[in-house]
Amino acid sequence: VLAEGASVAAGAEVVAQRILDVLGTPFEITGSDTPLVVTASIGIAEDGRATPDELLRDADIALYQAKAAGKKCAVVFVPAMQGAVDDTRHLEMDLNVALEANQFFLLYQPTFDLSSGSFTGVEALLRWRHPTRGVIQPDDFIPALEASGLIMPVGRWVLEEACRQGAAWQRQGHHVTVSINVSAKQLERDQIVVDVHDALTNSGFDPSLCVLELTETTLMQNVDDTVGRLTLLKALGVRVA
């Protein structure tokens, strides 16, 4: 939407709100009993750009900020947003070499039974030791892994490394359950069943000690396919939490 003249004088936010109000009115489609509602996320870039491309670029950056803020929302571009986009782009570029450079590692957080206080197992937590930024927490790089598709090879490495460590403890006489987080992206593909099978087989880890942890969001993204893959995973002997 390109607004000029009186529309701009009234304020771009006013124009955006009018668009949101119009789209928010339910409408009917012939032959359907269910009224439809359209929602929108709107990014706004105002004048002062050297080229039309720059105006569109900044509006697009603001659009993604609006999407992150929720539906039916309009956000005006500010220069700080460009810095955040650049940081994310650089992070994604660094992630491309992180696996080959052995920059990922796992921490094992102990879990306890609240009623007895007894030790019940560990949860494998992924961390990234960046060569210049130091240790980066998963909330700061997992979204970039998923957006780039790198979550598949990295998730496979996590499975292999966690099972290898669990098998090492097992050989020492410590039968410790190891919980491993599985992302929605991994569960979208049948490859997850192969990856879990290979990690267990190659390491010799007891499947009954392997717990795959899934969030509610992961489960609900594609219920039918998820249930089918979970059935195959449980057939391998692992547990699902």
C-alpha positions in Angstrom: 0.0 0.0 0.0 1.5 3.3 -1.0 0.0 6.3 0.8 0.5 9.9 -0.3 -0.9 13.3 0.3 -3.7 13.7 2.9 -3.4 10.0 3.9 0.2 10.5 5.0 -0.6 13.8 6.7 -3.1 12.0 8.8 -0.5 9.5 9.9 0.6 6.2 8.4 -0.6 4.4 11.6 -4.1 5.8 11.0 -4.1 4.3 7.4 -2.8 1.0 8.8 -5.6 0.9 11.4 -8.2 1.5 8.8 -6.9 -1.4 6.8 -6.9 -3.7 9.8 -10.5 -2.6 10.7 -11.8 -3.3 7.2 -10.1 -6.7 7.0 -11.4 -7.6 10.5 -15.0 -7.5 9.4 -16.3 -11.1 8.9 -17.5 -11.9 5.4 -19.3 -14.9 3.8 -18.4 -17.0 0.8 -21.2 -18.5 -1.2 -21.8 -22.1 -0.3 -20.1 -21.9 3.1 -21.8 -21.7 6.4 -18.6 -20.4 8.1 -17.9 -16.7 8.0 -14.2 -15.9 7.3 -12.1 -13.3 9.0 -8.8 -12.0 7.6 -6.0 -10.8 9.9 -3.0 -8.8 8.9 0.4 -7.8 10.2 1.5 -4.5 8.7 5.0 -3.0 8.5 5.3 0.8 8.0 8.2 2.7 6.4 7.9 6.4 6.0 9.6 8.8 3.6 13.3 9.7 3.6 14.6 6.8 1.6 16.9 7.2 -1.4 15.1 4.5 -3.5 11.8 2.6 -3.6 13.7 -0.6 -2.8 14.9 0.9 0.5 11.4 1.9 1.4 10.1 -1.7 0.7 13.0 -3.2 2.5 12.4 -1.3 5.7 8.6 -1.9 5.5 9.4 -5.6 5.2 11.6 -5.5 8.3 8.9 -3.8 10.2 6.4 -6.4 8.9 8.3 -9.2 10.6 8.4 -7.2 13.8 4.6 -6.9 13.6 4.2 -10.6 13.0 6.3 -11.3 16.1 4.1 -8.9 18.1 0.9 -10.8 17.2 -2.0 -10.6 14.8 -3.9 -7.4 13.9 -0.8 -5.3 14.5 1.1 -2.5 12.7 4.7 -1.5 13.5 6.7 1.5 12.2 10.3 0.8 11.1 13.1 2.3 13.3 16.8 2.0 12.4 17.5 -0.3 15.4 15.4 -3.0 13.6 18.0 -3.1 10.8 20.7 -3.8 13.3 18.7 -6.7 14.7 18.2 -8.1 11.2 22.0 -7.8 10.5 22.8 -9.6 13.7 20.4 -12.5 12.8 21.9 -12.7 9.3 25.5 -12.9 10.7 24.4 -15.5 13.3 22.9 -17.7 10.5 26.1 -17.4 8.5 28.1 -18.5 11.6 25.8 -21.4 12.2 26.6 -22.8 8.8 30.1 -23.7 10.0 29.4 -24.3 13.7 28.7 -28.0 13.4 31.7 -28.8 11.2 33.9 -26.7 13.5 32.7 -28.7 16.6 31.4 -25.5 18.3 28.2 -27.2 19.7 28.3 -29.1 23.0 25.8 -30.6 25.4 25.3 -29.9 29.1 23.5 -32.5 31.2 21.0 -31.0 33.7 20.0 -33.5 36.5 16.4 -34.2 37.2 14.9 -35.2 40.5 11.8 -36.8 41.9 10.1 -34.0 43.9 8.4 -36.4 46.4 11.6 -38.4 47.3 14.4 -36.0 46.2 16.0 -39.0 44.4 18.0 -38.5 41.2 16.1 -39.7 38.2 18.2 -38.8 35.1 19.5 -36.0 33.0 18.3 -33.7 30.3 20.6 -32.9 27.4 20.8 -29.2 26.7 22.4 -27.8 23.5 24.9 -24.9 23.8 26.9 -23.1 21.2 30.5 -22.0 21.9 30.9 -19.1 19.4 34.5 -18.2 18.6 34.0 -14.5 19.4 30.7 -14.2 21.3 31.4 -17.0 23.8 28.7 -19.5 24.9 25.3 -18.7 23.3 22.1 -19.9 24.9 19.6 -21.9 22.7 16.9 -19.2 22.7 19.3 -17.0 20.8 20.1 -19.5 18.0 17.5 -22.3 17.9 15.0 -20.2 15.9 17.8 -19.5 13.4 18.6 -23.2 13.2 14.9 -24.0 12.4 14.5 -21.1 9.9 17.6 -22.2 8.0 16.9 -25.9 8.0 20.1 -26.6 10.0 18.0 -28.0 12.8 18.0 -31.3 11.0 21.8 -32.1 11.0 22.3 -30.4 14.4 19.3 -32.3 15.9 20.8 -35.5 14.5 24.2 -34.7 16.1 22.4 -34.0 19.5 20.7 -37.4 19.3 24.0 -39.2 18.5 26.0 -37.3 21.2 23.4 -37.8 23.9 23.1 -41.5 23.2 26.8 -41.9 23.1 27.2 -40.3 26.5 24.3 -42.3 27.9 25.9 -45.5 26.6 29.2 -44.5 28.3 27.5 -44.1 31.6 25.6 -47.3 31.1 28.9 -49.2 30.6 30.2 -47.7 33.9 27.2 -49.2 35.6 25.1 -46.0 35.8 21.7 -46.6 34.2 20.7 -43.0 33.7 17.8 -41.8 31.6 18.7 -39.2 29.1 16.0 -36.8 27.9 16.6 -35.2 24.5 14.6 -32.3 23.1 13.1 -32.9 19.6 11.9 -29.9 17.5 8.8 -29.6 15.5 10.9 -29.4 12.3 12.5 -32.8 13.1 9.2 -34.4 13.8 7.8 -33.2 10.5 9.9 -35.7 8.6 10.1 -39.5 8.7 13.9 -39.1 9.0 13.5 -38.6 12.7 12.7 -42.3 13.1 15.9 -43.3 11.2 18.0 -40.8 13.2 16.8 -42.2 16.5 17.3 -45.8 15.4 20.8 -45.1 14.2 21.8 -43.1 17.3 20.7 -46.0 19.5 22.3 -48.7 17.4 25.6 -47.0 16.8 26.0 -46.1 20.5 24.6 -49.3 22.1 22.4 -47.1 24.4 19.5 -48.9 26.1 16.3 -47.5 24.3 14.3 -47.7 27.5 16.7 -45.1 29.0 16.2 -42.7 26.1 13.4 -40.1 26.6 12.3 -37.8 23.7 10.9 -34.6 24.9 8.3 -32.8 22.8 6.6 -29.5 23.5 2.8 -29.0 23.2 3.4 -26.8 20.2 5.5 -29.5 18.5 2.7 -32.0 19.0 -0.1 -29.8 17.7 1.5 -28.6 14.5 0.5 -31.7 12.5 -1.3 -34.0 14.8 -2.0 -36.9 12.4 1.6 -37.2 11.2 3.0 -36.6 14.7 1.0 -39.5 16.1 2.2 -41.8 13.3 5.8 -40.9 13.9 5.5 -41.2 17.7 4.1 -44.7 17.2 7.2 -45.7 15.2 9.5 -44.1 17.7 7.9 -45.9 20.6 8.2 -49.1 18.7 12.0 -48.6 18.9 11.7 -48.8 22.7 12.2 -45.1 23.6 10.0 -43.1 25.8 8.2 -39.9 24.9 7.6 -37.0 27.3 
